[in-house]
Amino acid sequence: MYIKPSTTIRQDYNGFSKFCHELDEPVVLTRNGEADLVVMSHEAFRRMEARNKLQSKLVVAEKQIAEGKQLIEHDKVMARMRRKIDAAKE
């Protein structure tokens, strides 16, 4: 994990922004030597959100399987995913 003092963002926002984009991971900002904030690029945040949503959906699916619910055929799932991906591109 990368740690930077909060003065870094105040003194050189553009440099700090570039660092965050290149690093592509969260950066902990400290205040008075203590962890205060976590900063990341918007792209990294969106990927993290997508992973969290997928993980939540997988937990629901595993529960449904354990409960013996009927599964959807692979072709139908893939077609639904393609439609969602195509809609997101528009």
Secondary structure, 3 states (H helix, E strand, C coil): CEEEECHHHHHCHHHHHHHHHHHCCCEEEEECCEEEEEECCHHHHHHHHHHHHHHHHHHHHHHHHHCCCCCCCHHHHHHHHHHHHHHHHC
